[in-house]
Amino acid sequence: MTTHWADTLRNPEKLLELYRTPPRGDVLRIHSLHLNRRGPTLTLRASLPQQAGLLREDRTEPGCDTVEFHLQFLDVADVRVTGGRLPADAAVAITELRESRIAVRIDGGPTDIAFTGNRAVSVGRLSTRAATPDGSSPVHHYTGRVDALRYSAPPATWEENYYARV
């Protein structure tokens, strides 16, 4: 059975703080992928396409129309990454497996990512920003207090503290 990525979230209330209605897009822009060296954890930095009409104005900065966040998958196995470079717009397909596991397939044209993991997916490191034509990341407005103090944009991909925790 195929499941929407948002239906696997342990903490969907974090996304719902920014949206009037839950986001339902099947296509995400995948900016980076991080494999945690301390355990079988995979974190995707992703954003939803421009959805300014669905965002709550009282919870977002003026001019922001894109939400960026981390999706963290635990107990990952069978990781395969092939093809092109990130960022890439990709369709996310999640299939239910036995024993609270899921199979994840992220297909972004030349970029293909596949793995299995635990069904409980966490969302975190939420930020809003203005979209740019090339998909670059200008100034981010983080929703978390600590993130807002520490970051104005995502750091380099080797920053373990930023990418390993949500």
C-alpha positions as CSV (number, residue, x, y, z in Angstrom):
1,M,0.0,0.0,0.0
2,T,1.4,3.4,-1.0
3,T,1.4,6.1,1.7
4,H,1.8,9.9,1.4
5,W,5.0,11.1,3.0
6,A,3.2,13.4,5.4
7,D,1.1,10.5,6.7
8,T,4.3,8.9,8.1
9,L,5.3,11.9,10.3
10,R,5.5,11.3,14.0
11,N,5.2,15.1,14.6
12,P,3.0,16.6,11.9
13,E,2.0,19.4,14.1
14,K,5.3,21.2,13.3
15,L,4.3,21.5,9.7
16,L,0.7,22.4,10.6
17,E,1.9,25.4,12.5
18,L,2.9,27.0,9.2
19,Y,0.0,25.8,7.0
20,R,-3.8,26.5,7.0
21,T,-4.3,23.0,5.6
22,P,-1.9,20.1,5.6
23,P,0.5,20.1,2.6
24,R,-0.3,17.3,0.2
25,G,2.2,17.7,-2.7
26,D,3.9,14.5,-3.8
27,V,6.8,16.3,-5.3
28,L,9.5,17.7,-3.0
29,R,12.7,19.6,-3.8
30,I,15.4,17.5,-2.3
31,H,18.4,19.8,-1.4
32,S,20.7,17.4,0.4
33,L,20.9,13.9,1.9
34,H,22.8,13.2,5.1
35,L,23.8,9.7,6.3
36,N,24.5,9.8,10.0
37,R,27.8,8.2,10.8
38,R,26.7,7.2,14.4
39,G,23.8,5.1,13.3
40,P,21.5,4.0,10.6
41,T,19.8,7.4,10.1
42,L,19.1,9.3,6.9
43,T,18.1,13.0,6.9
44,L,16.7,14.7,3.8
45,R,16.7,18.5,3.6
46,A,13.7,19.2,1.5
47,S,11.3,22.0,0.6
48,L,7.7,22.1,-0.7
49,P,7.0,24.0,-4.0
50,Q,5.8,27.5,-3.7
51,Q,2.5,27.4,-1.7
52,A,2.0,31.0,-0.5
53,G,-1.8,30.7,-0.5
54,L,-1.6,27.8,2.0
55,L,0.8,29.4,4.4
56,R,-0.4,31.1,7.6
57,E,0.6,34.7,7.4
58,D,0.7,35.1,11.1
59,R,3.4,32.4,11.4
60,T,5.6,33.3,8.4
61,E,7.7,36.3,7.5
62,P,6.4,38.7,4.8
63,G,7.5,37.6,1.3
64,C,8.2,34.0,2.3
65,D,6.4,31.5,0.1
66,T,8.5,28.3,0.5
67,V,8.9,26.0,3.5
68,E,12.1,24.1,4.0
69,F,12.5,21.3,6.5
70,H,14.4,18.1,7.4
71,L,12.8,14.6,7.1
72,Q,14.6,12.1,9.3
73,F,14.3,8.4,8.7
74,L,15.5,6.0,11.4
75,D,16.8,2.4,11.1
76,V,17.6,2.8,7.4
77,A,18.9,-0.1,5.3
78,D,19.4,-0.9,1.7
79,V,20.3,2.7,0.7
80,R,20.8,3.3,-3.0
81,V,21.7,6.7,-4.5
82,T,22.2,6.9,-8.3
83,G,22.2,9.6,-10.9
84,G,22.4,13.3,-10.9
85,R,23.1,16.0,-8.4
86,L,21.0,17.7,-5.8
87,P,19.0,19.8,-5.5
88,A,16.4,18.0,-7.6
89,D,12.6,18.0,-7.7
90,A,11.5,14.5,-6.9
91,A,8.4,12.4,-6.5
92,V,8.4,10.7,-3.1
93,A,6.7,7.2,-3.0
94,I,6.4,5.4,0.3
95,T,5.3,1.8,0.5
96,E,4.2,0.1,3.7
97,L,6.2,-3.0,4.6
98,R,5.8,-5.5,7.5
99,E,6.8,-4.8,11.1
100,S,6.5,-1.0,11.0
101,R,8.8,-0.5,8.1
102,I,8.5,1.4,4.9
103,A,10.2,1.4,1.5
104,V,11.0,4.9,0.3
105,R,11.7,5.7,-3.4
106,I,12.6,9.3,-4.4
107,D,12.6,9.7,-8.1
108,G,13.9,13.0,-9.5
109,G,14.6,12.3,-13.1
110,P,18.3,11.5,-13.2
111,T,18.5,11.4,-9.4
112,D,17.1,8.3,-7.7
113,I,17.2,7.5,-4.0
114,A,15.8,4.3,-2.5
115,F,16.0,2.8,1.0
116,T,14.0,1.1,3.7
117,G,13.4,2.4,7.2
118,N,11.2,2.6,10.3
119,R,7.7,4.0,9.7
120,A,8.1,6.8,12.2
121,V,9.5,9.7,10.3
122,S,10.4,13.0,12.0
123,V,10.2,16.5,10.6
124,G,12.3,19.3,12.0
125,R,14.5,22.4,11.3
126,L,11.6,24.2,9.6
127,S,12.3,27.5,8.0
128,T,10.5,29.8,5.6
129,R,12.1,31.7,2.7
130,A,11.4,33.5,-0.5
131,A,11.7,31.2,-3.5
132,T,14.3,32.0,-6.1
133,P,14.2,30.9,-9.8
134,D,17.4,28.8,-9.5
135,G,16.2,27.1,-6.3
136,S,19.1,28.6,-4.2
137,S,18.6,29.2,-0.5
138,P,18.5,32.9,0.4
139,V,17.9,34.1,4.0
140,H,15.9,31.5,6.0
141,H,13.6,32.4,8.8
142,Y,13.7,29.4,11.2
143,T,10.7,28.6,13.4
144,G,12.8,27.1,16.2
145,R,14.3,29.5,18.7
146,V,17.8,28.0,18.8
147,D,17.9,27.5,15.0
148,A,16.8,31.2,14.5
149,L,19.7,32.3,16.8
150,R,22.3,30.1,15.2
151,Y,21.4,30.1,11.4
152,S,20.3,32.4,8.7
153,A,20.8,29.8,6.0
154,P,21.6,26.1,6.0
155,P,25.3,25.4,6.8
156,A,27.6,23.3,4.7
157,T,26.5,19.7,4.3
158,W,29.3,18.3,6.5
159,E,28.0,20.2,9.6
160,E,27.0,17.2,11.7
161,N,25.1,19.1,14.4
162,Y,22.8,20.7,11.9
163,Y,22.1,17.6,9.7
164,A,22.1,14.8,12.2
165,R,19.4,16.2,14.5
166,V,15.9,17.4,13.8
